[in-house]
């Protein structure tokens, strides 16, 4: 029996987590989900954004999957997601983005996996403001150690999946020390993978290239902020955030989550698309070596999305979350 921590989150989180639980039950998986919660709902109930039982569960089970958690913009607490990544040193944020044939976008054959360093850069949250309040500073932290381990993760993935190229994205022409260090480390690591090309692209040019010809990219290696931006951009190439999964992986703990936010505007309306969370669950299944089950669920999702009649509202269809979940279960075979 595999014990997995389930953090439902808020907004549409509980709805898409229900979908996940129904699919898991239908697959008769040998998994026990331990439910806990964090974020807005937890604060209202317990007076804490991350109650102790969340830490206890994650540290015991070593594997967790979570729904989205609302983060206030410009005020209030920092992101629960960022805090958990830093606390457990979940340094590799992995976000695969693929095309689905029947989802209409200007691009076909997109298959990009973004490897984003997850613990430093501007997301380290080191900020200061002057006494008069007129000058604010954010400090960008890049270290050799953390750049090296994410670079190795990206190249190992490329090697295992027979990818021919890794594209490292920085702004090293301007930030010569910080981004320059990240780039130098990527070059050093690439020397151990002679069969894989290292391509170097600046972040602004990368955005232009991705919306021009995304199919020429396979694996993107980048820093925290750029990775956050690029993974959302890539999601737009294939149909939106509702289709993009994510993994946050450390040395002994992993947290899986969809890339999208909590979408409070559509919460409790029964129209949320659970695909991203279900694909995140596929990544979790791979991680715990239930690879056949992961592939079975991926195949069901792909089969379901081959019929436009199965689309949820965000994809231009009419299916509710529940109806879509039932289609996924039906196509499990």
C-alpha positions in Angstrom: 0.0 0.0 0.0 1.3 3.4 -1.0 0.4 6.3 1.4 0.0 9.6 -0.3 -0.7 13.0 1.3 -3.7 14.8 -0.4 -3.9 18.6 0.1 -7.2 19.7 -1.5 -6.5 23.4 -1.3 -9.2 26.0 -2.1 -11.1 27.5 -5.0 -11.6 24.6 -7.5 -9.2 22.5 -5.5 -11.7 20.3 -3.7 -13.7 19.7 -7.0 -10.7 18.5 -9.0 -9.4 16.4 -6.1 -12.8 14.6 -6.0 -12.2 13.8 -9.6 -8.8 12.4 -8.8 -10.2 10.3 -6.0 -12.9 8.9 -8.2 -10.5 8.0 -11.0 -8.1 6.4 -8.5 -10.9 4.3 -7.0 -12.0 3.2 -10.5 -8.5 2.1 -11.3 -8.4 0.0 -8.1 -5.0 1.4 -7.2 -3.1 0.3 -4.1 -3.0 3.8 -2.7 -4.3 5.3 0.5 -4.9 9.0 0.4 -4.3 10.9 3.7 -6.4 14.1 3.5 -5.0 17.4 5.0 -5.4 21.0 4.0 -3.4 24.2 3.7 -4.0 27.8 2.6 -7.1 29.9 2.9 -9.4 27.2 4.1 -6.9 25.9 6.7 -6.4 29.4 8.0 -10.1 30.0 8.4 -10.4 26.6 10.2 -7.2 26.4 12.2 -5.7 29.9 12.2 -2.7 28.6 10.3 -1.9 28.6 6.6 -0.1 25.3 7.0 -1.2 23.3 10.0 1.2 20.9 11.7 -0.7 17.9 10.4 0.3 18.9 6.8 4.0 18.8 7.7 3.5 15.5 9.7 1.8 13.9 6.8 4.2 14.9 4.1 7.2 13.9 6.2 5.7 10.5 6.9 4.5 9.7 3.4 7.2 11.4 1.4 4.8 11.8 -1.5 2.0 14.4 -1.8 -0.4 15.7 -4.4 -2.2 19.0 -3.9 -4.9 21.1 -5.4 -4.4 24.8 -6.0 -4.1 27.2 -3.1 -5.0 30.9 -3.3 -2.1 33.4 -2.9 -2.9 37.1 -2.3 -1.3 39.5 -4.8 0.9 42.3 -3.4 -0.1 41.7 0.2 -0.6 39.1 2.9 1.2 35.8 3.1 3.7 34.5 0.6 2.8 31.5 -1.5 2.1 28.2 0.3 3.5 26.5 -2.7 6.8 28.3 -2.6 7.1 27.8 1.2 6.6 24.0 0.9 9.1 23.8 -2.0 11.7 25.6 0.0 11.1 23.8 3.3 11.5 20.4 1.7 14.1 21.4 -0.8 12.0 20.3 -3.7 14.5 21.8 -6.1 13.3 20.3 -9.4 10.0 21.8 -10.8 9.2 19.6 -13.8 6.4 20.7 -16.1 5.6 18.7 -19.3 3.6 20.4 -22.0 2.1 18.4 -24.9 -0.3 19.0 -27.7 -3.7 17.2 -27.9 -4.7 16.8 -31.5 -8.3 17.9 -31.2 -7.7 21.0 -29.1 -7.5 23.9 -31.6 -4.4 26.0 -31.3 -2.0 27.4 -34.0 0.6 24.8 -33.0 0.9 21.0 -33.4 3.4 18.5 -32.1 4.4 20.5 -29.0 6.3 18.2 -26.6 8.3 20.3 -24.2 9.4 19.6 -20.6 10.4 22.5 -18.5 13.0 22.0 -15.8 12.8 24.9 -13.4 15.1 25.5 -10.5 12.6 25.7 -7.6 14.3 27.1 -4.5 16.3 30.3 -5.2 16.4 33.1 -7.7 14.1 36.0 -6.9 11.6 33.5 -5.5 13.9 33.2 -2.4 11.8 36.2 -1.2 14.8 38.3 0.0 13.4 41.8 -0.2 14.0 45.1 1.5 12.5 48.6 1.4 14.0 51.9 2.3 12.9 53.8 5.4 11.0 56.3 3.4 9.3 53.6 1.5 10.4 54.9 -1.9 12.9 52.3 -2.9 12.3 48.5 -2.9 14.9 45.9 -3.6 14.6 42.2 -4.5 17.8 40.2 -4.3 18.4 37.5 -6.9 20.2 34.4 -5.5 21.9 31.9 -7.8 24.3 29.3 -6.4 26.6 26.8 -8.1 25.3 23.8 -6.1 21.6 24.4 -6.9 22.2 25.2 -10.5 24.2 22.0 -10.9 21.6 19.7 -9.5 18.8 21.0 -11.7 21.0 20.9 -14.7 21.8 17.3 -14.0 18.1 16.5 -13.6 17.3 18.0 -17.0 20.2 16.2 -18.7 19.3 12.9 -17.1 15.7 13.2 -18.2 16.9 14.0 -21.7 19.2 11.0 -21.7 16.5 8.6 -20.4 13.9 9.9 -22.8 16.2 10.0 -25.9 16.0 13.7 -26.3 18.6 15.3 -28.5 18.7 18.8 -27.1 18.5 20.7 -23.8 17.9 24.5 -24.1 19.2 26.6 -21.3 17.4 29.9 -20.9 18.9 32.9 -19.0 19.5 36.6 -19.4 23.2 36.2 -18.9 24.1 39.1 -21.3 22.7 41.5 -18.7 22.9 39.7 -15.3 26.5 38.5 -15.9 27.1 37.2 -12.4 23.9 35.5 -11.4 22.5 34.3 -14.8 26.1 34.0 -15.9 26.8 31.5 -13.2 23.7 29.4 -14.1 24.8 29.3 -17.7 28.4 28.4 -16.9 27.1 25.5 -14.7 24.9 24.3 -17.5 27.8 24.3 -19.9 29.9 22.3 -17.4 27.2 19.7 -16.8 26.6 19.3 -20.5 30.2 18.1 -21.0 29.1 14.8 -19.3 26.4 14.3 -21.9 28.2 14.4 -25.2 25.2 12.9 -27.1 22.9 15.8 -26.1 23.2 19.3 -27.6 23.2 22.3 -25.3 21.4 25.2 -26.8 21.7 28.7 -25.2 18.8 31.1 -25.6 18.1 34.5 -23.9 14.7 34.7 -22.1 13.2 37.4 -24.3 14.2 35.6 -27.5 12.9 32.3 -26.0 9.5 33.8 -25.6 9.5 34.9 -29.2 10.8 31.5 -30.5 8.2 29.6 -28.5 5.3 31.5 -30.0 6.8 31.1 -33.5 8.0 27.5 -33.7 7.6 25.6 -30.4 8.0 22.2 -31.9 11.8 22.7 -32.2 12.2 22.6 -28.4 12.3 19.5 -26.3 13.8 20.2 -22.8 14.1 23.7 -21.3 16.4 24.2 -18.4 16.1 27.5 -16.6 15.9 29.5 -13.3 12.9 29.9 -11.0 11.3 33.1 -12.3 11.9 32.3 -16.0 10.6 28.8 -15.6 7.4 30.0 -14.0 6.8 32.4 -16.9 7.8 30.0 -19.7 5.7 27.1 -18.4 2.6 29.3 -18.5 3.5 30.5 -21.9 3.9 26.9 -23.1 0.5 26.0 -21.6 -1.0 28.7 -23.9 0.5 26.9 -26.9 -1.4 23.7 -26.2 -4.8 24.8 -24.9 -4.3 26.4 -21.5 -3.3 25.8 -17.9 -6.0 23.2 -17.4 -3.9 20.8 -19.3 -0.4 21.2 -17.7 0.8 19.0 -14.8 3.7 19.6 -12.5 6.1 17.9 -10.1 8.3 19.3 -7.4 10.9 16.8 -6.7 13.7 16.7 -4.0 16.0 14.0 -2.9 13.5 12.1 -0.8 10.2 14.0 -1.0 8.0 14.8 -4.0 4.9 17.1 -4.3 2.7 16.9 -7.4 0.3 19.7 -8.4 -1.4 21.2 -11.5 0.2 24.4 -12.8 -3.0 26.5 -12.7 -4.3 28.5 -9.8 -7.4 28.2 -7.6 -9.8 29.9 -10.0 -12.1 31.2 -7.3 -14.4 32.7 -10.0 -15.5 29.3 -11.1 -15.3 27.5 -7.8 -18.3 25.4 -6.8 -19.9 25.7 -10.2 -18.9 22.1 -11.3 -17.1 23.2 -14.5 -13.5 23.0 -13.5 -11.2 20.9 -15.8 -9.4 18.3 -13.7 -7.0 17.2 -16.5 -3.9 19.0 -15.2 -4.3 17.4 -11.7 -5.0 13.9 -13.3 -1.8 14.3 -15.4 0.1 15.3 -12.3 -1.2 12.1 -10.7 0.2 10.2 -13.7 3.6 11.8 -12.8 3.1 10.7 -9.2 2.3 7.1 -10.3 5.6 7.1 -12.4 7.4 8.4 -9.3 6.2 5.5 -7.1 6.9 3.0 -9.9 3.3 2.3 -10.9 4.3 3.1 -14.5 1.7 0.8 -16.2 -1.1 2.5 -14.2 0.3 5.9 -15.2 0.4 5.0 -18.8 -3.2 3.6 -18.6 -4.5 6.9 -17.2 -2.5 9.0 -19.7 -4.0 6.9 -22.5 -7.5 7.4 -21.2 -7.0 11.2 -21.0 -5.7 11.3 -24.5 -8.6 9.1 -25.8 -11.1 11.2 -24.0 -9.8 14.4 -25.5 -9.9 13.0 -29.0 -13.7 13.7 -28.9 -14.6 17.4 -28.8 -17.9 16.3 -27.2 -15.9 15.5 -24.1 -14.4 19.0 -23.7 -15.0 21.0 -20.5 -15.9 24.7 -20.7 -12.4 26.1 -20.7 -11.7 24.0 -23.9 -14.9 25.2 -25.5 -17.1 22.3 -24.5 -20.1 21.8 -22.2 -19.1 18.9 -19.9 -19.2 19.4 -16.2 -16.3 18.2 -14.0 -18.3 15.2 -13.0 -19.3 14.3 -16.6 -15.7 14.6 -17.8 -14.5 12.4 -14.9 -17.0 9.7 -15.9 -15.7 9.8 -19.5 -12.1 9.4 -18.2 -13.2 6.4 -16.1 -15.2 4.9 -19.1 -12.1 5.2 -21.3 -9.8 3.4 -18.9 -10.9 0.2 -20.6 
